[in-house]
Amino acid sequence: MGKLGHCHKAYQILVGGVFFSWRGFILAGDSKHIVVVGAGITGLAAAWELTRTGPGIEVTVCDGAPRPGGVLQSEKIGEYLVEHSADMFSCEPEGAIELCRQLGIDGELLCTHEVQDKAFVGFGDQIAAVPKGFSLMVPALEGPIRDWPFLSAEGKQRLLDEVNIRPRASDGQDDEDFRSFAVRRFGLEAFEKLIQPLVSGIYTADPKRLSMRATLGRFLDMEREHGSLIGAMQASRGAGGDASASGARYGLFRGPAGGFGELVSALHDRLATTCCFRLETAIESVARSGDRWCVVPMATGQVPIECDGVILATPARVAGGLLGGTEFGELTSELGGIEAASSAIVTMGIARADLQLDFSGFGIIYPHVDGGQVIAISFASNKFTGRAPEGKLLLRVFIGGALQGELVDLSDEELVKIAIGQLDRSLGYEGTPEFTRVVRWKDSMPQYHLGHVAKVDRIEGLVGEVDGLELAGKSYRGVGIPACVQSGVAAAQRVMAW
């Protein structure tokens, strides 16, 4: 197995019903060898599940990057703690919080700060808090909608009249694009100025192509069961729902005190005693070799890795490229059909005093119809402690996405200029950043286009016919960290069951 023999690991052997461990080299026998391709949070979660619940399984994790974690990276810049991608995760579903419990670091997680208004919408040179009680696209309270400054009287009335809009006649389809659904239920103005920016802040997608069933399926169910989303919300309130919650439910979110690099390090350090990590080992292809698998590194001179099973914890198109060949032609075609969008994050540290408006919210989202070039500004230091020194703010400005992907290729200087310009328009910024950092994530955000659920069903059906092969990651059934963790865990459980 080439370099694999140089991975010093802890092994276990069953003697008299008890597992004993030792350190050494790979030994022949009945143990199974699983290769995980991809050392992002999905691949690490899969490796963790394999070693945690599958004694005797040999695990190798391969990745072309020099460090594990994928997009989850943290960086200290002076007293600032900078995240290169996500800066928090939700406790629902429980995949990420459960992983932290297993690692014993759940006690080090931070809750978001309590502030009056967390999410804001920016329109022109004005900002306004998301109406109280408004959850992604459904108002729970009439008063805040009536008072919201960015909607005309007609737009407000059309939004509230949703309760009288008949549900879509069943045409045998269980999916609809996001724009069509939201406009049909709430009207064009409410969609463009309020609903679109709230949802695009999560998925950075083209609303005309985004699948409701794959991303916001509960709203389809609410319409089917209650005839109206407002009606469903009223029923929820009667059952004890929170009518005052607005935007994202930030109380459910957590962030590692030392950044996501802390979570990745904890996971890697625990795995390093039981797994073989082959970083800086890009993979060229994955193919069946008799009743086993052969994982071929890209670099000349690196010996192929033979194994019993493979988990591809990579983007769908990368997985399709690795499989290649005619044997997996249909599967490769389906995987290649899952597109991905690119985005850039401009991070900067500024003095709070340089803002004309004293902003305590978590972030500002921007409607595409306003013609700007920024998706959102996140105030990381307003969410969690330890992100910026006293009197300073840590901001992250998101640019690009499916609707403006070409902006990602602008120079660092041009992206910083866009970010500062938007900050000035919204909050009156009159200073010079203490530092700036530009991070680009090319083809990193999978696009759940109309029909995505049916496509993933087909992919999973095809994979189910191939012994020893599993797919995992955010390309399939969820883009958040909890969904990625659960995807990796589920793939590990399936390959062990096989």
Stockholm file with secondary structure:
# STOCKHOLM 1.0

chainA/1-498         MGKLGHCHKAYQILVGGVFFSWRGFILAGDSKHIVVVGAGITGLAAAWELTRTGPGIEVTVCDGAPRPGGVLQSEKIGEYLVEHSADMFSCEPEGAIELCRQLGIDGELLCTHEVQDKAFVGFGDQIAAVPKGFSLMVPALEGPIRDWPFLSAEGKQRLLDEVNIRPRASDGQDDEDFRSFAVRRFGLEAFEKLIQPLVSGIYTADPKRLSMRATLGRFLDMEREHGSLIGAMQASRGAGGDASASGARYGLFRGPAGGFGELVSALHDRLATTCCFRLETAIESVARSGDRWCVVPMATGQVPIECDGVILATPARVAGGLLGGTEFGELTSELGGIEAASSAIVTMGIARADLQLDFSGFGIIYPHVDGGQVIAISFASNKFTGRAPEGKLLLRVFIGGALQGELVDLSDEELVKIAIGQLDRSLGYEGTPEFTRVVRWKDSMPQYHLGHVAKVDRIEGLVGEVDGLELAGKSYRGVGIPACVQSGVAAAQRVMAW
#=GR chainA/1-498 SS CGGGGGCCEEEEEEETTEEEEEEECCCCSSCCEEEEECCBHHHHHHHHHHHHHCTTCEEEEECSSSSSBTTCCEEEETTEEEESSCCCEESSSSHHHHHHHHHTCGGGEEECCCCSCCEEEEETTEEEECCTTEETTEESCHHHHHHCTTSCHHHHHHHHGGGGSCCCCCCSCCCCBHHHHHHHHHCHHHIIIIIHHHHHHHHCCCTTTBBHHHHSHHHHHHHHHHSCHHHHHHHHHHTTCCTTCCSSCGGGEEEETTCHHHHHHHHHHHHTTTEEEETTCCEEEEEEETTEEEEEESSTTCCCEEESEEEECSCHHHHHHHHCTTTTHHHHHHHHTCCEEEEEEEEEEEEGGGBSSCCCSSEEECCGGGTCSCSEEEEHHHHSTTSSCTTEEEEEEEEETTTSGGGGGSCHHHHHHHHHHHHHHHHCBCSCCSEEEEEEEEEEEECCBTTHHHHHHHHHHHHHTSTTEEECSTTTSCCSHHHHHHHHHHHHHHHHHC
#=GC SS_cons         CGGGGGCCEEEEEEETTEEEEEEECCCCSSCCEEEEECCBHHHHHHHHHHHHHCTTCEEEEECSSSSSBTTCCEEEETTEEEESSCCCEESSSSHHHHHHHHHTCGGGEEECCCCSCCEEEEETTEEEECCTTEETTEESCHHHHHHCTTSCHHHHHHHHGGGGSCCCCCCSCCCCBHHHHHHHHHCHHHIIIIIHHHHHHHHCCCTTTBBHHHHSHHHHHHHHHHSCHHHHHHHHHHTTCCTTCCSSCGGGEEEETTCHHHHHHHHHHHHTTTEEEETTCCEEEEEEETTEEEEEESSTTCCCEEESEEEECSCHHHHHHHHCTTTTHHHHHHHHTCCEEEEEEEEEEEEGGGBSSCCCSSEEECCGGGTCSCSEEEEHHHHSTTSSCTTEEEEEEEEETTTSGGGGGSCHHHHHHHHHHHHHHHHCBCSCCSEEEEEEEEEEEECCBTTHHHHHHHHHHHHHTSTTEEECSTTTSCCSHHHHHHHHHHHHHHHHHC
//
